[in-house]
Amino acid sequence: MAHTQDEILAGLAELVAEETGIPAGDVQLEKSFTDDLDIDSLSMMTIVVNAQDKFDVEIPDEAVGGLKTVQDAVSYISNAETAKA
Amino acid sequence: MTRIGSRRGAEYARILATGARRPDRIVTNDEICEVLDSSDQWIRERTGIITRRFAAPGETVVDLAAPAAQQAIERAGLAPADVDAVLVATSTHMVSMPSAAALTAARIGAGQATTFDLSTACAGFTHGVAVANDLIRGGSARHVLLVGVDRMTDVIDPRDRGSAMIFGDGAGAAVIGPSDTPGIGPTIWGGDADQWEALYQTASWTEYRDAVQAGGEPDWPVLTMMGPKIFRWAVWQMADVARKALEAAEVDVADLAAFVPHQANIRIIDQMAKQLKVPEHVVVARDVVDAGNTTAGSIPLALDRVVTEGQVPSGGLALLIGFGAGLSYSAQVVALP
């Protein structure tokens, strides 16, 4: 079943916290993964792979560069879930 | 019709001894950052590397391979004349012929041996273990000297934040010989050659020459790689390969004495160990911290360290996995010398 945007945000925030120790509450839609949250490319890749498992969607390597903000990632996962449904 | 005769070798093979040659010069992150726009902290956080070794000017892969090879032969209680085959895994032997294996054999007094190089970058040593095992069990050789060596400083751009801080130089060796008990498990190997552009040399030597002859000032060909893409492949796909190697050897991860993956980057090593659920009591090789990534040298150097520092019992089991340019990979469980 597709998740709401809030559910995706909450799930993503958990994954970010697990990988980086950044408090889940700091993971907000407008935040940039690199500039605001200071997440490096390898941690980002770990979060992406874990998000694939958590939401059961495909996020190919080519798509990862386009995920600049938390909103980008939430939208990508939401769209991928919709496309699959 | 006359039937072709055949032969069989030893029932099993195992690693008899290891050897290492770490170049003398230790290079700190601060020294790397004299050229690279980075910092000690940035490098440590992203790679886990604190220092690496650089070979001296003119110190070739053969110069590095020979002492590592001699040490392994001595520790195996053999003489160079006992070696039937010399295999050198390298990507930085800077002449096309003769092979680094032939020059190494000549240098150490094993000129009678069959010699050839293996060009599979960071998977070179584990590919070589598979080949040596099959040579010995197939009856083509009794004692195989396998060296993994690279002088990466010849092929890196010291200004590239994607690679300059990662690589180092060094050689590790192993003597592999006959055994009464299984000492090398089945190798799981393969490739993902459609993704070769994830890690490659920017130009060929002939392209470089032609550009110089045309009056240009081309950049020296160097290694370039897509770090995050490689990271994803290395951790999650290679964890599957490692699991298959354990299954093929009928060994549980908890039965290992050591996990010795290619020393690419501490983040890959730690994440792969996490994916494999490597228990606390298993020694995880982290030679990369002060050796850097020495490509084909990385696994035998890390293996030699685990063995010589006495962190593991002789006969204990180690899971080896090499992966890199090609893309290519190989993994096997081995008994430690």
Interface residues (C-beta under 8 A of the other chain):
Chain A: D40 S41 L42 M44 M45 T46 V48 V49 D61 V64
Chain B: E45 R46 G227 P228 K229 F231 R232 V235 W236 N265 R267 Q271
